[in-house]
């Protein structure tokens, strides 16, 4: 089974150039969107969403 980029980094394994370029591209997209919120429990990813996507005023209408 192939490890994800995150799993490789957290385990201390080396990344190849393509994996690093892919990670940089993903991080640039996150920065462009203003950040993300990650929802997880017990080290299991549940969901992610853009940081500025929630508007409390719209939620209670």
C-alpha distance matrix in Angstrom:
0.0 3.8 6.5 9.6 12.8 14.3 11.7 12.2 15.9 16.3 14.8 17.1 14.7 16.4 15.9 16.9 19.9 18.3 16.2 19.4 21.4 19.3 19.6 23.3 23.8 22.3 24.5 27.5 27.1 27.1 30.2 31.9 31.6 33.0 30.0 27.8 27.7 24.5 24.9 22.6 23.2 21.6 18.9 18.0 18.7 21.5 22.8 24.1 27.4 29.8 32.0 35.2 34.4 36.3 40.0 41.8 45.0 43.3 41.5 44.8 46.8
3.8 0.0 3.8 6.6 9.5 11.6 9.6 9.6 13.2 14.3 13.2 14.9 12.3 13.4 12.4 13.3 16.2 14.6 12.4 15.7 17.7 15.6 16.0 19.7 20.2 19.0 21.2 24.1 24.0 24.1 27.0 28.8 28.7 30.2 27.3 25.4 25.8 22.8 23.8 21.9 23.0 21.7 18.6 17.8 18.0 20.9 21.8 22.5 25.6 27.6 29.8 33.0 32.5 34.5 38.3 40.3 43.4 41.8 40.3 43.7 45.6
6.5 3.8 0.0 3.8 6.6 8.0 5.8 6.2 9.7 10.6 9.9 11.9 9.8 11.4 10.6 12.5 15.4 14.1 11.1 13.9 16.3 14.3 13.9 17.6 18.6 17.0 18.7 21.9 22.0 21.7 24.5 26.6 26.5 27.6 24.6 22.7 23.0 20.0 21.0 19.1 20.2 18.9 15.6 15.2 15.5 18.8 19.7 20.2 23.4 25.3 27.2 30.5 30.3 32.2 36.0 37.9 41.1 39.8 38.2 41.6 43.7
9.6 6.6 3.8 0.0 3.8 5.4 5.1 6.2 8.7 10.0 10.6 12.3 10.8 11.8 10.1 12.0 14.2 12.6 9.2 11.7 13.8 11.4 10.6 14.4 15.2 13.4 15.1 18.3 18.3 17.9 20.8 22.8 22.7 23.9 20.9 19.1 19.6 16.9 18.4 16.9 18.7 18.0 14.4 13.9 13.3 16.6 16.9 16.9 20.0 21.7 23.6 26.9 26.7 28.8 32.6 34.6 37.8 36.4 35.1 38.5 40.6
12.8 9.5 6.6 3.8 0.0 3.8 5.5 5.2 6.2 8.6 10.0 10.7 9.4 9.5 7.4 9.8 11.5 10.5 6.7 8.3 10.9 9.0 7.6 11.2 12.7 11.2 12.4 15.7 16.3 15.9 18.4 20.7 21.0 22.0 19.1 17.9 18.9 16.6 18.7 17.7 19.8 19.3 15.5 15.6 14.7 18.0 17.8 17.1 19.8 20.9 22.5 25.8 26.1 28.4 32.0 34.2 37.3 36.3 35.2 38.7 40.8
14.3 11.6 8.0 5.4 3.8 0.0 3.8 5.4 5.1 6.1 8.5 9.9 10.0 11.1 10.0 13.0 14.7 14.0 10.2 10.8 13.5 11.6 9.1 12.5 14.2 12.0 12.4 16.0 16.5 15.3 17.7 20.4 20.4 20.8 17.5 16.1 16.5 13.9 15.9 14.6 16.5 16.0 12.1 12.7 12.1 15.6 15.8 15.2 18.1 19.4 20.6 24.1 24.6 26.5 30.1 32.0 35.3 34.5 33.1 36.5 38.8
11.7 9.6 5.8 5.1 5.5 3.8 0.0 3.8 5.5 5.2 6.0 8.5 8.5 10.7 10.5 13.7 16.2 15.6 12.0 13.2 16.2 14.4 12.5 15.9 17.7 15.6 16.1 19.8 20.2 19.0 21.5 24.2 24.0 24.4 21.0 19.3 19.2 16.2 17.5 15.4 16.6 15.3 11.6 12.4 12.8 16.5 17.4 17.6 20.9 22.6 23.7 27.3 27.6 29.2 32.9 34.6 38.0 37.1 35.5 38.8 41.2
12.2 9.6 6.2 6.2 5.2 5.4 3.8 0.0 3.8 5.6 5.2 6.1 5.0 6.9 7.2 10.5 13.4 13.5 10.1 11.2 14.6 13.6 11.9 15.1 17.3 16.0 16.5 19.9 20.9 20.1 22.2 24.9 25.3 25.7 22.6 21.4 21.8 19.2 20.8 19.0 20.2 18.8 15.2 16.2 16.4 20.1 20.7 20.5 23.5 24.8 25.9 29.5 30.0 31.9 35.5 37.3 40.7 39.9 38.5 41.8 44.2
15.9 13.2 9.7 8.7 6.2 5.1 5.5 3.8 0.0 3.8 5.4 5.2 5.9 7.2 7.6 11.3 13.5 14.2 10.7 10.4 14.0 13.4 10.9 13.5 16.3 15.0 14.6 18.0 19.5 18.4 20.0 23.0 23.6 23.5 20.5 19.7 20.2 17.9 19.9 18.4 19.9 18.7 15.0 16.5 16.5 20.2 20.6 19.8 22.5 23.4 24.1 27.6 28.6 30.4 34.0 35.7 39.1 38.6 37.4 40.7 43.1
16.3 14.3 10.6 10.0 8.6 6.1 5.2 5.6 3.8 0.0 3.8 5.5 7.7 10.3 11.2 15.0 17.3 17.8 14.1 14.1 17.5 16.6 13.8 16.5 19.1 17.2 16.6 20.3 21.4 19.7 21.4 24.7 24.7 24.4 21.0 19.7 19.6 16.9 18.3 16.3 17.2 15.6 12.1 14.3 15.0 18.7 19.7 19.4 22.4 23.6 24.0 27.7 28.6 30.0 33.6 35.0 38.5 38.1 36.5 39.7 42.3
14.8 13.2 9.9 10.6 10.0 8.5 6.0 5.2 5.4 3.8 0.0 3.8 5.6 9.1 11.1 14.7 17.7 18.4 15.0 15.5 19.1 18.3 16.1 18.9 21.5 19.9 19.7 23.3 24.5 23.1 24.9 28.0 28.2 28.0 24.7 23.4 23.1 20.3 21.5 19.1 19.5 17.4 14.1 16.2 17.4 21.2 22.5 22.5 25.7 27.1 27.7 31.4 32.2 33.6 37.1 38.5 42.1 41.6 39.9 43.0 45.7
17.1 14.9 11.9 12.3 10.7 9.9 8.5 6.1 5.2 5.5 3.8 0.0 3.8 6.6 9.3 12.9 15.8 17.2 14.2 14.0 17.8 17.8 15.6 17.9 20.9 20.0 19.4 22.7 24.5 23.3 24.7 27.8 28.5 28.2 25.1 24.4 24.6 22.2 23.8 21.8 22.6 20.7 17.4 19.5 20.3 24.1 24.9 24.5 27.4 28.3 28.7 32.4 33.4 35.1 38.6 40.1 43.6 43.3 41.8 45.0 47.6
14.7 12.3 9.8 10.8 9.4 10.0 8.5 5.0 5.9 7.7 5.6 3.8 0.0 3.8 6.6 9.9 13.2 14.6 11.9 12.4 16.1 16.2 14.7 17.3 20.0 19.4 19.5 22.6 24.3 23.7 25.3 28.1 28.9 29.1 26.2 25.4 26.0 23.5 25.2 23.3 24.3 22.5 19.1 20.6 21.1 24.9 25.6 25.2 28.0 29.0 29.9 33.4 34.3 36.2 39.8 41.6 44.9 44.3 43.0 46.3 48.7
16.4 13.4 11.4 11.8 9.5 11.1 10.7 6.9 7.2 10.3 9.1 6.6 3.8 0.0 3.8 6.7 9.9 11.8 9.7 9.8 13.5 14.3 13.2 15.3 18.1 18.2 18.4 21.1 23.0 23.0 24.3 26.9 28.2 28.5 26.0 25.6 26.7 24.6 26.8 25.4 26.8 25.4 21.7 23.0 23.0 26.6 26.8 26.0 28.5 29.1 30.1 33.4 34.4 36.7 40.2 42.2 45.5 44.8 43.8 47.2 49.5
15.9 12.4 10.6 10.1 7.4 10.0 10.5 7.2 7.6 11.2 11.1 9.3 6.6 3.8 0.0 3.8 6.7 8.1 6.0 6.4 9.9 10.6 10.0 12.2 14.7 15.1 15.7 18.1 20.0 20.3 21.7 24.0 25.4 26.2 23.8 23.6 25.0 23.2 25.6 24.6 26.4 25.5 21.7 22.4 21.9 25.3 25.1 24.0 26.3 26.7 28.0 31.2 32.0 34.5 38.0 40.3 43.4 42.6 41.7 45.3 47.3
16.9 13.3 12.5 12.0 9.8 13.0 13.7 10.5 11.3 15.0 14.7 12.9 9.9 6.7 3.8 0.0 3.8 5.6 5.4 6.4 8.8 10.1 10.8 12.5 14.5 15.6 16.7 18.6 20.4 21.4 22.8 24.6 26.3 27.4 25.5 25.4 27.2 25.6 28.2 27.4 29.4 28.7 24.9 25.3 24.4 27.7 27.1 25.9 27.9 28.2 29.8 32.7 33.4 36.2 39.6 42.2 45.1 44.1 43.5 47.1 48.9
19.9 16.2 15.4 14.2 11.5 14.7 16.2 13.4 13.5 17.3 17.7 15.8 13.2 9.9 6.7 3.8 0.0 3.8 5.5 5.1 6.1 8.6 9.9 10.5 12.3 14.3 15.3 16.5 18.5 20.0 21.0 22.5 24.6 25.9 24.4 24.8 27.1 26.0 28.9 28.6 31.0 30.7 26.8 27.0 25.7 28.7 27.7 26.0 27.6 27.4 29.0 31.6 32.5 35.5 38.8 41.5 44.2 43.2 42.9 46.6 48.2
18.3 14.6 14.1 12.6 10.5 14.0 15.6 13.5 14.2 17.8 18.4 17.2 14.6 11.8 8.1 5.6 3.8 0.0 3.8 5.4 5.1 6.1 8.6 9.8 10.5 12.3 14.2 15.3 16.7 18.5 20.0 21.1 22.9 24.7 23.2 23.3 25.6 24.5 27.3 27.1 29.7 29.6 25.8 25.5 23.9 26.7 25.5 23.9 25.4 25.4 27.4 29.9 30.4 33.5 36.8 39.7 42.3 41.0 40.8 44.5 45.9
16.2 12.4 11.1 9.2 6.7 10.2 12.0 10.1 10.7 14.1 15.0 14.2 11.9 9.7 6.0 5.4 5.5 3.8 0.0 3.8 5.5 5.1 6.2 8.6 9.9 10.6 12.3 14.3 15.5 16.6 18.4 20.0 21.4 22.9 20.9 20.7 22.7 21.2 23.9 23.6 26.1 25.9 22.1 21.9 20.5 23.4 22.4 21.1 22.9 23.2 25.0 27.8 28.3 31.2 34.6 37.3 40.1 38.9 38.4 42.1 43.8
19.4 15.7 13.9 11.7 8.3 10.8 13.2 11.2 10.4 14.1 15.5 14.0 12.4 9.8 6.4 6.4 5.1 5.4 3.8 0.0 3.8 5.4 5.1 6.2 8.6 9.9 10.5 12.3 14.4 15.3 16.4 18.3 20.2 21.2 19.5 19.8 22.1 21.1 24.1 24.0 26.7 26.6 22.8 23.1 21.5 24.4 23.2 21.4 22.9 22.6 24.0 26.8 27.8 30.7 33.9 36.6 39.4 38.5 38.2 41.8 43.6
21.4 17.7 16.3 13.8 10.9 13.5 16.2 14.6 14.0 17.5 19.1 17.8 16.1 13.5 9.9 8.8 6.1 5.1 5.5 3.8 0.0 3.8 5.4 5.1 6.2 8.7 9.9 10.6 12.5 14.4 15.4 16.5 18.7 20.2 19.1 19.7 22.5 21.9 25.1 25.5 28.5 28.9 25.1 24.9 22.9 25.4 23.7 21.6 22.5 21.9 23.6 25.9 26.9 30.0 33.2 36.1 38.6 37.6 37.6 41.3 42.7
19.3 15.6 14.3 11.4 9.0 11.6 14.4 13.6 13.4 16.6 18.3 17.8 16.2 14.3 10.6 10.1 8.6 6.1 5.1 5.4 3.8 0.0 3.8 5.4 5.1 6.3 8.7 9.9 10.8 12.5 14.4 15.4 17.0 18.8 17.3 17.4 20.0 19.2 22.3 22.7 25.7 26.3 22.6 22.0 19.8 22.1 20.4 18.4 19.6 19.4 21.4 23.8 24.3 27.5 30.8 33.7 36.2 35.0 34.8 38.5 40.0
19.6 16.0 13.9 10.6 7.6 9.1 12.5 11.9 10.9 13.8 16.1 15.6 14.7 13.2 10.0 10.8 9.9 8.6 6.2 5.1 5.4 3.8 0.0 3.8 5.4 5.1 6.1 8.6 10.0 10.6 12.3 14.2 15.6 16.8 14.8 15.0 17.4 16.6 19.8 20.1 23.1 23.7 20.0 19.8 17.7 20.3 18.7 16.5 17.9 17.6 19.2 21.9 22.8 25.7 29.0 31.7 34.4 33.5 33.2 36.8 38.5
23.3 19.7 17.6 14.4 11.2 12.5 15.9 15.1 13.5 16.5 18.9 17.9 17.3 15.3 12.2 12.5 10.5 9.8 8.6 6.2 5.1 5.4 3.8 0.0 3.8 5.4 5.1 6.1 8.7 9.9 10.5 12.2 14.4 15.4 14.2 15.3 18.2 18.2 21.7 22.5 25.7 26.5 22.9 22.9 20.5 22.9 20.9 18.2 18.8 17.8 19.0 21.4 22.7 25.8 28.8 31.7 34.2 33.5 33.5 37.2 38.7
23.8 20.2 18.6 15.2 12.7 14.2 17.7 17.3 16.3 19.1 21.5 20.9 20.0 18.1 14.7 14.5 12.3 10.5 9.9 8.6 6.2 5.1 5.4 3.8 0.0 3.8 5.5 5.2 6.4 8.8 10.0 10.6 12.6 14.6 13.8 14.8 17.9 18.2 21.6 22.8 26.2 27.4 23.9 23.3 20.5 22.4 20.0 17.3 17.5 16.3 18.2 20.1 21.0 24.4 27.3 30.5 32.8 31.7 31.9 35.7 36.9
22.3 19.0 17.0 13.4 11.2 12.0 15.6 16.0 15.0 17.2 19.9 20.0 19.4 18.2 15.1 15.6 14.3 12.3 10.6 9.9 8.7 6.3 5.1 5.4 3.8 0.0 3.8 5.5 5.2 6.4 8.8 9.9 10.9 12.7 11.3 11.5 14.4 14.4 17.8 19.1 22.6 23.9 20.5 19.8 16.9 18.6 16.2 13.5 14.0 13.3 15.3 17.6 18.3 21.4 24.6 27.6 30.1 29.0 28.9 32.6 34.1
24.5 21.2 18.7 15.1 12.4 12.4 16.1 16.5 14.6 16.6 19.7 19.4 19.5 18.4 15.7 16.7 15.3 14.2 12.3 10.5 9.9 8.7 6.1 5.1 5.5 3.8 0.0 3.8 5.4 5.0 6.2 8.6 10.0 10.7 9.2 10.3 13.3 13.8 17.5 18.9 22.3 23.7 20.4 20.2 17.5 19.4 17.0 13.9 14.1 12.9 14.0 16.4 17.8 20.8 23.8 26.6 29.2 28.6 28.6 32.2 33.9
27.5 24.1 21.9 18.3 15.7 16.0 19.8 19.9 18.0 20.3 23.3 22.7 22.6 21.1 18.1 18.6 16.5 15.3 14.3 12.3 10.6 9.9 8.6 6.1 5.2 5.5 3.8 0.0 3.8 5.4 5.1 6.1 8.7 10.0 9.8 11.8 15.4 16.5 20.2 22.1 25.6 27.2 24.0 23.7 20.7 22.2 19.4 16.1 15.5 13.5 14.6 16.3 17.9 21.1 23.8 26.9 29.1 28.5 29.0 32.5 33.9
27.1 24.0 22.0 18.3 16.3 16.5 20.2 20.9 19.5 21.4 24.5 24.5 24.3 23.0 20.0 20.4 18.5 16.7 15.5 14.4 12.5 10.8 10.0 8.7 6.4 5.2 5.4 3.8 0.0 3.8 5.4 5.0 6.3 8.8 8.7 10.0 13.7 15.0 18.5 20.7 24.4 26.3 23.4 22.5 19.2 20.1 17.0 13.6 12.7 10.7 12.6 14.0 15.0 18.5 21.2 24.5 26.6 25.6 26.1 29.8 30.9
27.1 24.1 21.7 17.9 15.9 15.3 19.0 20.1 18.4 19.7 23.1 23.3 23.7 23.0 20.3 21.4 20.0 18.5 16.6 15.3 14.4 12.5 10.6 9.9 8.8 6.4 5.0 5.4 3.8 0.0 3.8 5.5 5.3 6.5 5.2 6.5 10.2 11.7 15.4 17.7 21.4 23.5 20.7 20.1 16.8 17.7 14.7 11.1 10.2 8.2 9.5 11.6 12.9 16.0 19.0 21.9 24.4 23.7 23.9 27.5 29.0
30.2 27.0 24.5 20.8 18.4 17.7 21.5 22.2 20.0 21.4 24.9 24.7 25.3 24.3 21.7 22.8 21.0 20.0 18.4 16.4 15.4 14.4 12.3 10.5 10.0 8.8 6.2 5.1 5.4 3.8 0.0 3.8 5.4 5.1 5.5 8.5 12.1 14.3 18.0 20.4 24.0 26.0 23.3 23.1 20.0 21.0 18.0 14.3 13.0 10.2 10.3 11.9 14.1 17.1 19.5 22.5 24.7 24.5 25.0 28.5 30.0
31.9 28.8 26.6 22.8 20.7 20.4 24.2 24.9 23.0 24.7 28.0 27.8 28.1 26.9 24.0 24.6 22.5 21.1 20.0 18.3 16.5 15.4 14.2 12.2 10.6 9.9 8.6 6.1 5.0 5.5 3.8 0.0 3.8 5.5 7.5 10.3 14.0 16.4 19.9 22.6 26.3 28.6 26.0 25.4 22.0 22.5 19.2 15.5 13.5 10.4 11.1 11.6 13.4 16.8 18.9 22.2 24.0 23.5 24.5 28.0 29.0
31.6 28.7 26.5 22.7 21.0 20.4 24.0 25.3 23.6 24.7 28.2 28.5 28.9 28.2 25.4 26.3 24.6 22.9 21.4 20.2 18.7 17.0 15.6 14.4 12.6 10.9 10.0 8.7 6.3 5.3 5.4 3.8 0.0 3.8 5.6 7.7 11.2 13.9 17.2 20.2 23.9 26.6 24.3 23.3 19.8 19.8 16.3 12.6 10.1 6.8 7.8 8.1 9.7 13.1 15.4 18.7 20.6 19.9 20.8 24.3 25.4
33.0 30.2 27.6 23.9 22.0 20.8 24.4 25.7 23.5 24.4 28.0 28.2 29.1 28.5 26.2 27.4 25.9 24.7 22.9 21.2 20.2 18.8 16.8 15.4 14.6 12.7 10.7 10.0 8.8 6.5 5.1 5.5 3.8 0.0 3.8 7.1 10.2 13.4 16.7 19.8 23.3 25.9 23.8 23.4 20.1 20.3 17.0 13.3 10.9 7.4 6.4 7.1 9.9 12.6 14.7 17.6 19.7 19.7 20.5 23.8 25.3
30.0 27.3 24.6 20.9 19.1 17.5 21.0 22.6 20.5 21.0 24.7 25.1 26.2 26.0 23.8 25.5 24.4 23.2 20.9 19.5 19.1 17.3 14.8 14.2 13.8 11.3 9.2 9.8 8.7 5.2 5.5 7.5 5.6 3.8 0.0 3.8 7.0 9.9 13.3 16.2 19.7 22.2 20.0 19.7 16.6 17.0 14.1 10.3 8.8 6.2 5.3 7.8 10.2 12.5 15.2 17.8 20.5 20.4 20.5 23.8 25.7
27.8 25.4 22.7 19.1 17.9 16.1 19.3 21.4 19.7 19.7 23.4 24.4 25.4 25.6 23.6 25.4 24.8 23.3 20.7 19.8 19.7 17.4 15.0 15.3 14.8 11.5 10.3 11.8 10.0 6.5 8.5 10.3 7.7 7.1 3.8 0.0 3.8 6.4 9.8 12.8 16.4 19.1 17.1 16.4 13.1 13.3 10.3 6.6 5.6 4.4 4.6 8.1 9.2 11.2 14.5 16.9 19.9 19.4 18.9 22.3 24.4
27.7 25.8 23.0 19.6 18.9 16.5 19.2 21.8 20.2 19.6 23.1 24.6 26.0 26.7 25.0 27.2 27.1 25.6 22.7 22.1 22.5 20.0 17.4 18.2 17.9 14.4 13.3 15.4 13.7 10.2 12.1 14.0 11.2 10.2 7.0 3.8 0.0 3.8 6.5 9.8 13.3 16.3 14.8 14.2 11.1 10.9 8.4 5.5 5.4 6.2 5.5 9.2 9.7 10.5 14.0 15.6 19.0 18.7 17.4 20.7 23.2
24.5 22.8 20.0 16.9 16.6 13.9 16.2 19.2 17.9 16.9 20.3 22.2 23.5 24.6 23.2 25.6 26.0 24.5 21.2 21.1 21.9 19.2 16.6 18.2 18.2 14.4 13.8 16.5 15.0 11.7 14.3 16.4 13.9 13.4 9.9 6.4 3.8 0.0 3.8 6.4 10.0 12.8 11.1 10.4 7.4 7.8 6.2 4.5 6.9 9.0 9.3 12.8 12.9 13.5 17.1 18.4 21.9 21.4 19.7 22.8 25.5
24.9 23.8 21.0 18.4 18.7 15.9 17.5 20.8 19.9 18.3 21.5 23.8 25.2 26.8 25.6 28.2 28.9 27.3 23.9 24.1 25.1 22.3 19.8 21.7 21.6 17.8 17.5 20.2 18.5 15.4 18.0 19.9 17.2 16.7 13.3 9.8 6.5 3.8 0.0 3.8 7.1 10.5 9.9 8.7 6.3 5.4 5.3 6.0 8.6 11.5 11.7 14.9 14.3 14.1 17.6 18.2 21.8 21.2 18.9 21.8 24.6
22.6 21.9 19.1 16.9 17.7 14.6 15.4 19.0 18.4 16.3 19.1 21.8 23.3 25.4 24.6 27.4 28.6 27.1 23.6 24.0 25.5 22.7 20.1 22.5 22.8 19.1 18.9 22.1 20.7 17.7 20.4 22.6 20.2 19.8 16.2 12.8 9.8 6.4 3.8 0.0 3.8 6.8 6.3 5.3 4.4 5.0 7.0 8.8 12.0 14.9 15.2 18.5 18.0 17.8 21.3 21.7 25.4 24.7 22.2 25.0 27.9
23.2 23.0 20.2 18.7 19.8 16.5 16.6 20.2 19.9 17.2 19.5 22.6 24.3 26.8 26.4 29.4 31.0 29.7 26.1 26.7 28.5 25.7 23.1 25.7 26.2 22.6 22.3 25.6 24.4 21.4 24.0 26.3 23.9 23.3 19.7 16.4 13.3 10.0 7.1 3.8 0.0 3.8 5.5 5.3 6.8 7.2 10.2 12.4 15.5 18.5 18.6 21.9 21.3 20.7 23.9 23.9 27.6 27.1 24.2 26.6 29.6
21.6 21.7 18.9 18.0 19.3 16.0 15.3 18.8 18.7 15.6 17.4 20.7 22.5 25.4 25.5 28.7 30.7 29.6 25.9 26.6 28.9 26.3 23.7 26.5 27.4 23.9 23.7 27.2 26.3 23.5 26.0 28.6 26.6 25.9 22.2 19.1 16.3 12.8 10.5 6.8 3.8 0.0 3.8 5.4 8.5 10.0 13.2 15.4 18.7 21.6 21.7 25.1 24.8 24.3 27.6 27.6 31.3 30.8 28.0 30.3 33.4
18.9 18.6 15.6 14.4 15.5 12.1 11.6 15.2 15.0 12.1 14.1 17.4 19.1 21.7 21.7 24.9 26.8 25.8 22.1 22.8 25.1 22.6 20.0 22.9 23.9 20.5 20.4 24.0 23.4 20.7 23.3 26.0 24.3 23.8 20.0 17.1 14.8 11.1 9.9 6.3 5.5 3.8 0.0 3.8 6.6 9.3 12.1 13.7 17.3 20.0 20.3 23.9 23.7 23.9 27.4 27.9 31.6 31.0 28.5 31.2 34.1
18.0 17.8 15.2 13.9 15.6 12.7 12.4 16.2 16.5 14.3 16.2 19.5 20.6 23.0 22.4 25.3 27.0 25.5 21.9 23.1 24.9 22.0 19.8 22.9 23.3 19.8 20.2 23.7 22.5 20.1 23.1 25.4 23.3 23.4 19.7 16.4 14.2 10.4 8.7 5.3 5.3 5.4 3.8 0.0 3.8 6.3 9.4 11.8 15.5 18.6 19.5 23.0 22.2 22.4 26.0 26.7 30.3 29.3 26.7 29.5 32.2
18.7 18.0 15.5 13.3 14.7 12.1 12.8 16.4 16.5 15.0 17.4 20.3 21.1 23.0 21.9 24.4 25.7 23.9 20.5 21.5 22.9 19.8 17.7 20.5 20.5 16.9 17.5 20.7 19.2 16.8 20.0 22.0 19.8 20.1 16.6 13.1 11.1 7.4 6.3 4.4 6.8 8.5 6.6 3.8 0.0 3.8 5.9 8.1 11.9 15.0 16.3 19.6 18.7 19.3 23.0 24.0 27.5 26.3 24.1 27.1 29.6
21.5 20.9 18.8 16.6 18.0 15.6 16.5 20.1 20.2 18.7 21.2 24.1 24.9 26.6 25.3 27.7 28.7 26.7 23.4 24.4 25.4 22.1 20.3 22.9 22.4 18.6 19.4 22.2 20.1 17.7 21.0 22.5 19.8 20.3 17.0 13.3 10.9 7.8 5.4 5.0 7.2 10.0 9.3 6.3 3.8 0.0 3.8 7.3 10.6 14.2 15.6 18.5 17.0 17.2 20.7 21.5 24.9 23.5 21.0 24.0 26.4
22.8 21.8 19.7 16.9 17.8 15.8 17.4 20.7 20.6 19.7 22.5 24.9 25.6 26.8 25.1 27.1 27.7 25.5 22.4 23.2 23.7 20.4 18.7 20.9 20.0 16.2 17.0 19.4 17.0 14.7 18.0 19.2 16.3 17.0 14.1 10.3 8.4 6.2 5.3 7.0 10.2 13.2 12.1 9.4 5.9 3.8 0.0 3.8 6.9 10.6 12.4 15.1 13.5 14.2 17.9 19.2 22.4 20.9 18.8 22.1 24.3
24.1 22.5 20.2 16.9 17.1 15.2 17.6 20.5 19.8 19.4 22.5 24.5 25.2 26.0 24.0 25.9 26.0 23.9 21.1 21.4 21.6 18.4 16.5 18.2 17.3 13.5 13.9 16.1 13.6 11.1 14.3 15.5 12.6 13.3 10.3 6.6 5.5 4.5 6.0 8.8 12.4 15.4 13.7 11.8 8.1 7.3 3.8 0.0 3.8 7.1 9.1 12.0 10.9 12.2 16.0 17.8 21.0 19.6 18.1 21.7 23.8
27.4 25.6 23.4 20.0 19.8 18.1 20.9 23.5 22.5 22.4 25.7 27.4 28.0 28.5 26.3 27.9 27.6 25.4 22.9 22.9 22.5 19.6 17.9 18.8 17.5 14.0 14.1 15.5 12.7 10.2 13.0 13.5 10.1 10.9 8.8 5.6 5.4 6.9 8.6 12.0 15.5 18.7 17.3 15.5 11.9 10.6 6.9 3.8 0.0 3.8 6.3 8.6 7.2 9.0 12.7 15.0 17.9 16.5 15.6 19.2 21.1
29.8 27.6 25.3 21.7 20.9 19.4 22.6 24.8 23.4 23.6 27.1 28.3 29.0 29.1 26.7 28.2 27.4 25.4 23.2 22.6 21.9 19.4 17.6 17.8 16.3 13.3 12.9 13.5 10.7 8.2 10.2 10.4 6.8 7.4 6.2 4.4 6.2 9.0 11.5 14.9 18.5 21.6 20.0 18.6 15.0 14.2 10.6 7.1 3.8 0.0 3.8 5.6 5.3 8.1 11.5 14.4 17.0 15.9 15.8 19.4 21.0
32.0 29.8 27.2 23.6 22.5 20.6 23.7 25.9 24.1 24.0 27.7 28.7 29.9 30.1 28.0 29.8 29.0 27.4 25.0 24.0 23.6 21.4 19.2 19.0 18.2 15.3 14.0 14.6 12.6 9.5 10.3 11.1 7.8 6.4 5.3 4.6 5.5 9.3 11.7 15.2 18.6 21.7 20.3 19.5 16.3 15.6 12.4 9.1 6.3 3.8 0.0 3.8 5.7 7.3 10.3 12.7 15.6 15.4 15.2 18.6 20.6
35.2 33.0 30.5 26.9 25.8 24.1 27.3 29.5 27.6 27.7 31.4 32.4 33.4 33.4 31.2 32.7 31.6 29.9 27.8 26.8 25.9 23.8 21.9 21.4 20.1 17.6 16.4 16.3 14.0 11.6 11.9 11.6 8.1 7.1 7.8 8.1 9.2 12.8 14.9 18.5 21.9 25.1 23.9 23.0 19.6 18.5 15.1 12.0 8.6 5.6 3.8 0.0 3.8 5.7 7.7 10.7 12.9 12.8 13.4 16.7 18.3
34.4 32.5 30.3 26.7 26.1 24.6 27.6 30.0 28.6 28.6 32.2 33.4 34.3 34.4 32.0 33.4 32.5 30.4 28.3 27.8 26.9 24.3 22.8 22.7 21.0 18.3 17.8 17.9 15.0 12.9 14.1 13.4 9.7 9.9 10.2 9.2 9.7 12.9 14.3 18.0 21.3 24.8 23.7 22.2 18.7 17.0 13.5 10.9 7.2 5.3 5.7 3.8 0.0 3.8 6.6 9.9 12.0 10.8 11.2 14.8 16.1
36.3 34.5 32.2 28.8 28.4 26.5 29.2 31.9 30.4 30.0 33.6 35.1 36.2 36.7 34.5 36.2 35.5 33.5 31.2 30.7 30.0 27.5 25.7 25.8 24.4 21.4 20.8 21.1 18.5 16.0 17.1 16.8 13.1 12.6 12.5 11.2 10.5 13.5 14.1 17.8 20.7 24.3 23.9 22.4 19.3 17.2 14.2 12.2 9.0 8.1 7.3 5.7 3.8 0.0 3.8 6.3 9.0 8.3 8.0 11.5 13.3
40.0 38.3 36.0 32.6 32.0 30.1 32.9 35.5 34.0 33.6 37.1 38.6 39.8 40.2 38.0 39.6 38.8 36.8 34.6 33.9 33.2 30.8 29.0 28.8 27.3 24.6 23.8 23.8 21.2 19.0 19.5 18.9 15.4 14.7 15.2 14.5 14.0 17.1 17.6 21.3 23.9 27.6 27.4 26.0 23.0 20.7 17.9 16.0 12.7 11.5 10.3 7.7 6.6 3.8 0.0 3.8 5.5 5.5 6.4 9.3 10.8
41.8 40.3 37.9 34.6 34.2 32.0 34.6 37.3 35.7 35.0 38.5 40.1 41.6 42.2 40.3 42.2 41.5 39.7 37.3 36.6 36.1 33.7 31.7 31.7 30.5 27.6 26.6 26.9 24.5 21.9 22.5 22.2 18.7 17.6 17.8 16.9 15.6 18.4 18.2 21.7 23.9 27.6 27.9 26.7 24.0 21.5 19.2 17.8 15.0 14.4 12.7 10.7 9.9 6.3 3.8 0.0 3.8 5.4 5.0 6.7 9.2
45.0 43.4 41.1 37.8 37.3 35.3 38.0 40.7 39.1 38.5 42.1 43.6 44.9 45.5 43.4 45.1 44.2 42.3 40.1 39.4 38.6 36.2 34.4 34.2 32.8 30.1 29.2 29.1 26.6 24.4 24.7 24.0 20.6 19.7 20.5 19.9 19.0 21.9 21.8 25.4 27.6 31.3 31.6 30.3 27.5 24.9 22.4 21.0 17.9 17.0 15.6 12.9 12.0 9.0 5.5 3.8 0.0 3.8 5.6 5.9 7.0
43.3 41.8 39.8 36.4 36.3 34.5 37.1 39.9 38.6 38.1 41.6 43.3 44.3 44.8 42.6 44.1 43.2 41.0 38.9 38.5 37.6 35.0 33.5 33.5 31.7 29.0 28.6 28.5 25.6 23.7 24.5 23.5 19.9 19.7 20.4 19.4 18.7 21.4 21.2 24.7 27.1 30.8 31.0 29.3 26.3 23.5 20.9 19.6 16.5 15.9 15.4 12.8 10.8 8.3 5.5 5.4 3.8 0.0 3.8 5.6 5.6
41.5 40.3 38.2 35.1 35.2 33.1 35.5 38.5 37.4 36.5 39.9 41.8 43.0 43.8 41.7 43.5 42.9 40.8 38.4 38.2 37.6 34.8 33.2 33.5 31.9 28.9 28.6 29.0 26.1 23.9 25.0 24.5 20.8 20.5 20.5 18.9 17.4 19.7 18.9 22.2 24.2 28.0 28.5 26.7 24.1 21.0 18.8 18.1 15.6 15.8 15.2 13.4 11.2 8.0 6.4 5.0 5.6 3.8 0.0 3.8 5.8
44.8 43.7 41.6 38.5 38.7 36.5 38.8 41.8 40.7 39.7 43.0 45.0 46.3 47.2 45.3 47.1 46.6 44.5 42.1 41.8 41.3 38.5 36.8 37.2 35.7 32.6 32.2 32.5 29.8 27.5 28.5 28.0 24.3 23.8 23.8 22.3 20.7 22.8 21.8 25.0 26.6 30.3 31.2 29.5 27.1 24.0 22.1 21.7 19.2 19.4 18.6 16.7 14.8 11.5 9.3 6.7 5.9 5.6 3.8 0.0 3.8
46.8 45.6 43.7 40.6 40.8 38.8 41.2 44.2 43.1 42.3 45.7 47.6 48.7 49.5 47.3 48.9 48.2 45.9 43.8 43.6 42.7 40.0 38.5 38.7 36.9 34.1 33.9 33.9 30.9 29.0 30.0 29.0 25.4 25.3 25.7 24.4 23.2 25.5 24.6 27.9 29.6 33.4 34.1 32.2 29.6 26.4 24.3 23.8 21.1 21.0 20.6 18.3 16.1 13.3 10.8 9.2 7.0 5.6 5.8 3.8 0.0
